Amino acid sequence: MKLIACMAFVWAILLPAAAGAQGSLQSFRCGEIPPGSALDVQTLQDTPEMLKLGDAVAETLRRDGFGISDDAPLRLIIDRADPLVPRPDRPIGPPNGEGVERGTRGDIEALGDQLDTLRRQESAKRNISRGADDIRITMIVNEKAGGRCLWQGEVRHPRGADEDYWKIAERAAVRLAGSLGKQLDNAPFTLR
């Protein structure tokens, strides 16, 4: 009987914790993004789910007063780290953009290669092999003309094995987009 009472107590503690799990936002200002700036929102993956996530981020930015346009002078790049589905190994892109024309798809791919390498290193440290994982979305804002970084952000949020990855990822990404241009250091948040 004590075992059942103990299990019920643990279950009562763990269930609400999973439902109201806390995520974190981190971002770094490496330049200034003027209020109302126009942004070209792009995703590094062209999957239907990522494109939908990108549309949700663009809508959030519109509501926050930013312009959204393919020919905007600033580019917002959205990427995700999905530790359950490893991406193929690719060589890291040149850090200085050497051999990559700025403002092109090649420029975005070079940044993606750098993010992939960092992601693989971190993933190897965590040795991910379980069904529940953190969702991690990264965003970078660069000037298209010179490639200068203006802002970088990352959102992490836990996901249970039975929770829909993309529903949580989209809500977490929208939360990160709402902090565009701000400097945050491991700011906690809860998705409701």
PASEBA-1860 file (N, C-alpha, C; in nm, 3 decimals):
! residues 192
1> MKLIACMA> 0.081/-0.120/0.000/0.000/0.000/0.000/0.086/0.127/0.000 ~ 0.197/0.120/0.077/0.287/0.235/0.081/0.348/0.260/-0.057 ~ 0.377/0.152/-0.130/0.434/0.164/-0.263/0.337/0.237/-0.357 ~ 0.210/0.200/-0.349/0.108/0.265/-0.434/0.095/0.412/-0.397 ~ 0.095/0.443/-0.269/0.085/0.583/-0.225/0.207/0.662/-0.271 ~ 0.325/0.600/-0.263/0.449/0.665/-0.306/0.446/0.691/-0.456 ~ 0.401/0.591/-0.534/0.392/0.607/-0.679/0.291/0.715/-0.715 ~ 0.178/0.721/-0.646/0.077/0.824/-0.671/0.134/0.963/-0.641
9> FVWAILLP> 0.213/0.973/-0.535/0.274/1.101/-0.499/0.372/1.147/-0.608 ~ 0.458/1.055/-0.654/0.555/1.088/-0.759/0.481/1.125/-0.888 ~ 0.378/1.051/-0.924/0.299/1.079/-1.043/0.235/1.218/-1.034 ~ 0.185/1.253/-0.917/0.121/1.384/-0.897/0.221/1.497/-0.913 ~ 0.346/1.472/-0.879/0.449/1.575/-0.894/0.495/1.585/-1.040 ~ 0.518/1.470/-1.102/0.573/1.469/-1.238/0.475/1.511/-1.345 ~ 0.349/1.476/-1.333/0.251/1.508/-1.437/0.238/1.659/-1.459 ~ 0.216/1.740/-1.354/0.208/1.884/-1.379/0.338/1.942/-1.431
17> AAAGAQGS> 0.452/1.886/-1.391/0.581/1.937/-1.438/0.594/1.918/-1.588 ~ 0.550/1.805/-1.639/0.559/1.780/-1.783/0.464/1.871/-1.860 ~ 0.344/1.890/-1.808/0.244/1.972/-1.877/0.286/2.118/-1.882 ~ 0.350/2.169/-1.777/0.391/2.309/-1.772/0.541/2.323/-1.781 ~ 0.606/2.241/-1.861/0.751/2.241/-1.871/0.801/2.379/-1.909 ~ 0.918/2.411/-1.857/0.974/2.544/-1.878/1.081/2.540/-1.986 ~ 1.073/2.633/-2.079/1.173/2.648/-2.183/1.266/2.762/-2.149 ~ 1.363/2.786/-2.237/1.454/2.898/-2.215/1.483/2.969/-2.347
25> LQSFRCGE> 1.502/3.099/-2.336/1.536/3.185/-2.450/1.674/3.245/-2.425 ~ 1.757/3.240/-2.528/1.886/3.306/-2.521/1.904/3.384/-2.650 ~ 1.959/3.503/-2.639/1.986/3.578/-2.760/2.101/3.675/-2.736 ~ 2.161/3.714/-2.848/2.278/3.800/-2.845/2.263/3.908/-2.951 ~ 2.277/4.032/-2.908/2.272/4.144/-3.002/2.413/4.171/-3.052 ~ 2.433/4.154/-3.180/2.565/4.183/-3.238/2.557/4.305/-3.330 ~ 2.446/4.374/-3.325/2.422/4.494/-3.403/2.288/4.552/-3.364 ~ 2.241/4.647/-3.441/2.114/4.713/-3.410/2.011/4.680/-3.519
33> IPPGSALD> 1.892/4.639/-3.477/1.781/4.618/-3.570/1.681/4.732/-3.544 ~ 1.676/4.829/-3.634/1.584/4.941/-3.612/1.438/4.894/-3.606 ~ 1.357/4.954/-3.520/1.215/4.917/-3.514/1.150/4.934/-3.651 ~ 1.065/4.840/-3.687/0.995/4.847/-3.814/1.077/4.804/-3.935 ~ 1.197/4.751/-3.911/1.282/4.705/-4.023/1.210/4.599/-4.105 ~ 1.248/4.592/-4.232/1.195/4.486/-4.319/1.289/4.367/-4.314 ~ 1.231/4.246/-4.304/1.307/4.123/-4.294/1.262/4.024/-4.401 ~ 1.359/3.950/-4.453/1.333/3.838/-4.542/1.345/3.713/-4.455
41> VQTLQDTP> 1.234/3.649/-4.424/1.233/3.532/-4.335/1.256/3.406/-4.418 ~ 1.360/3.330/-4.383/1.395/3.209/-4.457/1.421/3.096/-4.359 ~ 1.391/2.974/-4.402/1.423/2.855/-4.323/1.532/2.776/-4.395 ~ 1.617/2.710/-4.318/1.722/2.630/-4.381/1.670/2.497/-4.433 ~ 1.557/2.453/-4.381/1.496/2.331/-4.431/1.367/2.368/-4.504 ~ 1.345/2.308/-4.618/1.225/2.338/-4.698/1.115/2.235/-4.678 ~ 1.105/2.180/-4.559/0.998/2.083/-4.532/0.868/2.160/-4.509 ~ 0.754/2.099/-4.531/0.627/2.168/-4.507/0.615/2.218/-4.363
49> EMLKLGDA> 0.666/2.140/-4.268/0.657/2.180/-4.127/0.742/2.303/-4.099 ~ 0.864/2.306/-4.154/0.952/2.421/-4.131/0.898/2.546/-4.201 ~ 0.843/2.528/-4.320/0.786/2.643/-4.390/0.667/2.699/-4.313 ~ 0.586/2.612/-4.254/0.474/2.658/-4.171/0.525/2.731/-4.048 ~ 0.631/2.679/-3.986/0.692/2.744/-3.872/0.744/2.882/-3.914 ~ 0.809/2.890/-4.030/0.859/3.018/-4.082/0.746/3.118/-4.105 ~ 0.633/3.070/-4.156/0.517/3.157/-4.176/0.464/3.210/-4.042 ~ 0.463/3.125/-3.939/0.416/3.168/-3.807/0.510/3.273/-3.748
57> VAETLRRD> 0.640/3.256/-3.769/0.738/3.355/-3.722/0.717/3.487/-3.797 ~ 0.700/3.480/-3.930/0.679/3.601/-4.011/0.553/3.675/-3.965 ~ 0.447/3.602/-3.935/0.323/3.665/-3.889/0.343/3.734/-3.754 ~ 0.417/3.671/-3.666/0.447/3.732/-3.536/0.525/3.861/-3.554 ~ 0.625/3.858/-3.642/0.705/3.977/-3.666/0.621/4.089/-3.728 ~ 0.530/4.053/-3.819/0.438/4.152/-3.877/0.356/4.220/-3.768 ~ 0.301/4.138/-3.679/0.221/4.192/-3.568/0.305/4.282/-3.477 ~ 0.436/4.253/-3.469/0.526/4.333/-3.385/0.578/4.456/-3.458
65> GFGISDDA> 0.529/4.481/-3.581/0.565/4.603/-3.653/0.677/4.591/-3.754 ~ 0.728/4.472/-3.776/0.834/4.453/-3.875/0.771/4.430/-4.012 ~ 0.842/4.472/-4.117/0.799/4.442/-4.253/0.854/4.307/-4.294 ~ 0.780/4.236/-4.375/0.824/4.105/-4.425/0.824/4.112/-4.577 ~ 0.942/4.087/-4.637/0.955/4.098/-4.782/1.076/4.019/-4.830 ~ 1.063/3.954/-4.946/1.175/3.878/-5.002/1.293/3.968/-5.039 ~ 1.266/4.095/-5.070/1.375/4.185/-5.109/1.418/4.278/-4.995 ~ 1.388/4.240/-4.871/1.426/4.320/-4.753/1.578/4.322/-4.739
73> PLRLIIDR> 1.634/4.427/-4.679/1.779/4.435/-4.662/1.834/4.343/-4.552 ~ 1.745/4.295/-4.466/1.787/4.206/-4.357/1.728/4.067/-4.378 ~ 1.806/3.966/-4.342/1.762/3.827/-4.357/1.753/3.762/-4.220 ~ 1.638/3.703/-4.190/1.620/3.622/-4.069/1.623/3.476/-4.112 ~ 1.721/3.401/-4.062/1.737/3.260/-4.096/1.692/3.176/-3.977 ~ 1.603/3.082/-4.003/1.551/2.994/-3.898/1.605/2.853/-3.923 ~ 1.655/2.793/-3.817/1.706/2.656/-3.827/1.654/2.578/-3.707 ~ 1.659/2.448/-3.717/1.618/2.364/-3.605/1.721/2.255/-3.585
81> ADPLVPRP> 1.728/2.209/-3.462/1.814/2.096/-3.428/1.721/1.985/-3.385 ~ 1.712/1.881/-3.465/1.628/1.767/-3.432/1.718/1.650/-3.402 ~ 1.750/1.627/-3.273/1.846/1.524/-3.239/1.799/1.383/-3.270 ~ 1.670/1.363/-3.294/1.620/1.228/-3.321/1.640/1.188/-3.466 ~ 1.659/1.287/-3.554/1.681/1.259/-3.696/1.810/1.330/-3.737 ~ 1.925/1.262/-3.728/2.052/1.328/-3.759/2.056/1.372/-3.905 ~ 2.114/1.487/-3.927/2.132/1.537/-4.063/2.262/1.482/-4.118 ~ 2.273/1.468/-4.249/2.396/1.411/-4.306/2.515/1.501/-4.277
89> DRPIGPPN> 2.630/1.439/-4.261/2.752/1.515/-4.239/2.787/1.595/-4.363 ~ 2.816/1.721/-4.340/2.861/1.808/-4.448/2.981/1.885/-4.394 ~ 3.076/1.920/-4.479/3.190/1.998/-4.430/3.144/2.136/-4.385 ~ 3.212/2.190/-4.287/3.176/2.323/-4.238/3.206/2.426/-4.346 ~ 3.118/2.523/-4.361/3.138/2.629/-4.459/3.247/2.724/-4.413 ~ 3.307/2.797/-4.504/3.414/2.889/-4.466/3.360/2.998/-4.375 ~ 3.424/3.021/-4.259/3.371/3.118/-4.164/3.370/3.260/-4.217 ~ 3.459/3.292/-4.310/3.464/3.429/-4.362/3.383/3.443/-4.491
97> GEGVERGT> 3.313/3.338/-4.533/3.232/3.345/-4.654/3.314/3.337/-4.780 ~ 3.442/3.302/-4.768/3.530/3.293/-4.884/3.472/3.195/-4.985 ~ 3.460/3.237/-5.107/3.407/3.150/-5.211/3.255/3.145/-5.213 ~ 3.190/3.221/-5.126/3.045/3.223/-5.120/2.999/3.366/-5.146 ~ 2.919/3.385/-5.246/2.869/3.518/-5.278/2.768/3.560/-5.173 ~ 2.790/3.674/-5.111/2.701/3.724/-5.005/2.562/3.753/-5.061 ~ 2.461/3.724/-4.980/2.324/3.752/-5.020/2.265/3.647/-5.111 ~ 2.328/3.530/-5.117/2.277/3.423/-5.202/2.241/3.303/-5.118
105> RGDIEALG> 2.180/3.205/-5.181/2.145/3.079/-5.113/2.273/3.011/-5.061 ~ 2.384/3.026/-5.134/2.512/2.969/-5.091/2.557/3.026/-4.958 ~ 2.530/3.154/-4.937/2.562/3.221/-4.811/2.483/3.157/-4.697 ~ 2.356/3.132/-4.720/2.271/3.070/-4.618/2.320/2.929/-4.589 ~ 2.356/2.855/-4.694/2.404/2.718/-4.675/2.534/2.715/-4.598 ~ 2.623/2.814/-4.619/2.749/2.820/-4.543/2.719/2.839/-4.395 ~ 2.624/2.927/-4.363/2.583/2.944/-4.223/2.521/2.816/-4.169 ~ 2.441/2.750/-4.250/2.380/2.624/-4.208/2.484/2.518/-4.180
113> DQLDTLRR> 2.590/2.514/-4.262/2.697/2.417/-4.239/2.764/2.442/-4.104 ~ 2.786/2.568/-4.070/2.846/2.600/-3.942/2.755/2.558/-3.827 ~ 2.625/2.586/-3.840/2.530/2.546/-3.737/2.523/2.394/-3.724 ~ 2.528/2.323/-3.838/2.525/2.176/-3.837/2.642/2.119/-3.759 ~ 2.760/2.175/-3.781/2.880/2.126/-3.713/2.867/2.147/-3.562 ~ 2.825/2.264/-3.522/2.806/2.291/-3.379/2.701/2.198/-3.320 ~ 2.593/2.176/-3.394/2.484/2.090/-3.347/2.532/1.946/-3.329 ~ 2.611/1.897/-3.426/2.661/1.759/-3.417/2.753/1.744/-3.296
121> QESAKRNI> 2.837/1.845/-3.269/2.927/1.838/-3.154/2.847/1.833/-3.025 ~ 2.747/1.919/-3.014/2.665/1.922/-2.892/2.584/1.793/-2.878 ~ 2.529/1.745/-2.987/2.448/1.624/-2.984/2.532/1.504/-2.940 ~ 2.656/1.499/-2.986/2.743/1.389/-2.947/2.769/1.393/-2.797 ~ 2.781/1.513/-2.741/2.803/1.526/-2.596/2.683/1.474/-2.518 ~ 2.564/1.499/-2.569/2.443/1.461/-2.495/2.402/1.316/-2.518 ~ 2.458/1.251/-2.620/2.428/1.110/-2.650/2.278/1.084/-2.647 ~ 2.209/1.143/-2.740/2.064/1.137/-2.741/2.016/1.005/-2.797
129> SRGADDIR> 1.934/0.936/-2.720/1.880/0.809/-2.770/1.744/0.779/-2.711 ~ 1.682/0.877/-2.651/1.551/0.850/-2.589/1.441/0.913/-2.672 ~ 1.316/0.888/-2.637/1.203/0.936/-2.714/1.160/1.077/-2.682 ~ 1.206/1.134/-2.572/1.170/1.270/-2.535/1.295/1.356/-2.541 ~ 1.285/1.473/-2.600/1.402/1.557/-2.617/1.367/1.703/-2.613 ~ 1.471/1.783/-2.605/1.453/1.927/-2.616/1.430/1.963/-2.761 ~ 1.342/2.057/-2.780/1.324/2.120/-2.911/1.415/2.241/-2.909 ~ 1.490/2.260/-3.015/1.581/2.374/-3.021/1.567/2.440/-3.157
137> ITMIVNEK> 1.533/2.567/-3.155/1.519/2.647/-3.276/1.618/2.763/-3.266 ~ 1.691/2.789/-3.374/1.783/2.901/-3.375/1.740/3.000/-3.483 ~ 1.770/3.127/-3.458/1.743/3.233/-3.555/1.862/3.327/-3.560 ~ 1.893/3.372/-3.680/2.002/3.466/-3.702/1.951/3.577/-3.793 ~ 1.981/3.702/-3.758/1.948/3.815/-3.845/2.081/3.874/-3.893 ~ 2.096/3.879/-4.026/2.215/3.935/-4.091/2.173/4.040/-4.192 ~ 2.265/4.133/-4.218/2.246/4.223/-4.330/2.272/4.144/-4.457 ~ 2.188/4.158/-4.557/2.211/4.086/-4.683/2.334/4.140/-4.755
145> AGGRCLWQ> 2.349/4.272/-4.755/2.456/4.334/-4.833/2.595/4.292/-4.785 ~ 2.623/4.303/-4.657/2.757/4.273/-4.608/2.766/4.147/-4.524 ~ 2.652/4.090/-4.489/2.653/3.970/-4.409/2.676/3.994/-4.261 ~ 2.679/4.120/-4.218/2.707/4.151/-4.078/2.595/4.100/-3.989 ~ 2.634/4.035/-3.880/2.537/3.983/-3.783/2.474/4.098/-3.706 ~ 2.342/4.092/-3.689/2.271/4.190/-3.607/2.213/4.128/-3.480 ~ 2.175/4.000/-3.489/2.112/3.934/-3.375/2.113/3.783/-3.396 ~ 2.131/3.710/-3.286/2.123/3.564/-3.287/2.041/3.521/-3.167
153> GEVRHPRG> 1.954/3.423/-3.187/1.874/3.375/-3.076/1.852/3.226/-3.083 ~ 1.822/3.169/-2.967/1.794/3.026/-2.959/1.685/3.005/-2.854 ~ 1.593/2.916/-2.887/1.490/2.877/-2.791/1.500/2.726/-2.772 ~ 1.486/2.685/-2.647/1.483/2.542/-2.614/1.358/2.517/-2.532 ~ 1.298/2.403/-2.559/1.180/2.364/-2.480/1.175/2.213/-2.476 ~ 1.149/2.156/-2.359/1.140/2.010/-2.350/1.015/1.958/-2.421 ~ 1.025/1.833/-2.465/0.913/1.769/-2.532/0.903/1.626/-2.479 ~ 0.782/1.590/-2.441/0.758/1.453/-2.398/0.748/1.362/-2.519
161> ADEDYWKI> 0.767/1.234/-2.497/0.765/1.136/-2.606/0.633/1.136/-2.682 ~ 0.524/1.169/-2.615/0.393/1.165/-2.681/0.345/1.302/-2.727 ~ 0.430/1.404/-2.721/0.391/1.539/-2.762/0.431/1.565/-2.907 ~ 0.351/1.642/-2.978/0.377/1.674/-3.118/0.493/1.773/-3.128 ~ 0.601/1.729/-3.190/0.721/1.810/-3.204/0.690/1.946/-3.267 ~ 0.617/1.944/-3.379/0.599/2.067/-3.457/0.506/2.167/-3.390 ~ 0.409/2.120/-3.314/0.322/2.214/-3.241/0.403/2.290/-3.138 ~ 0.486/2.219/-3.064/0.568/2.284/-2.963/0.675/2.371/-3.029
169> AERAAVRL> 0.739/2.319/-3.134/0.844/2.394/-3.203/0.791/2.527/-3.257 ~ 0.673/2.524/-3.316/0.616/2.647/-3.372/0.587/2.749/-3.262 ~ 0.526/2.704/-3.153/0.495/2.795/-3.043/0.623/2.851/-2.979 ~ 0.726/2.767/-2.967/0.853/2.812/-2.909/0.922/2.911/-3.003 ~ 0.919/2.884/-3.135/0.982/2.974/-3.232/0.914/3.110/-3.233 ~ 0.782/3.110/-3.222/0.708/3.237/-3.217/0.748/3.316/-3.092 ~ 0.770/3.245/-2.982/0.815/3.310/-2.858/0.951/3.375/-2.878 ~ 1.042/3.303/-2.947/1.175/3.360/-2.975/1.164/3.480/-3.068
177> AGSLGKQL> 1.081/3.471/-3.170/1.063/3.583/-3.264/1.014/3.708/-3.192 ~ 0.936/3.689/-3.087/0.887/3.803/-3.009/0.998/3.876/-2.933 ~ 1.115/3.816/-2.924/1.227/3.881/-2.855/1.333/3.932/-2.953 ~ 1.296/3.939/-3.080/1.391/3.983/-3.183/1.456/4.116/-3.146 ~ 1.588/4.120/-3.153/1.662/4.241/-3.125/1.699/4.259/-2.979 ~ 1.645/4.177/-2.891/1.673/4.188/-2.747/1.787/4.095/-2.708 ~ 1.854/4.131/-2.600/1.959/4.046/-2.544/1.898/3.971/-2.426 ~ 1.900/3.838/-2.431/1.844/3.756/-2.324/1.946/3.651/-2.282
185> DNAPFTLR> 1.949/3.623/-2.152/2.041/3.522/-2.102/1.964/3.415/-2.027 ~ 1.930/3.310/-2.099/1.861/3.196/-2.040/1.730/3.237/-1.973 ~ 1.651/3.320/-2.042/1.524/3.367/-1.988/1.421/3.254/-1.990 ~ 1.363/3.219/-1.876/1.267/3.108/-1.872/1.129/3.152/-1.925 ~ 1.055/3.055/-1.980/0.918/3.079/-2.021/0.843/2.946/-2.018 ~ 0.711/2.955/-2.014/0.627/2.837/-2.017/0.526/2.852/-2.129 ~ 0.510/2.747/-2.209/0.408/2.748/-2.314/0.279/2.699/-2.251 ~ 0.170/2.769/-2.274/0.040/2.729/-2.217/-0.052/2.691/-2.327
END
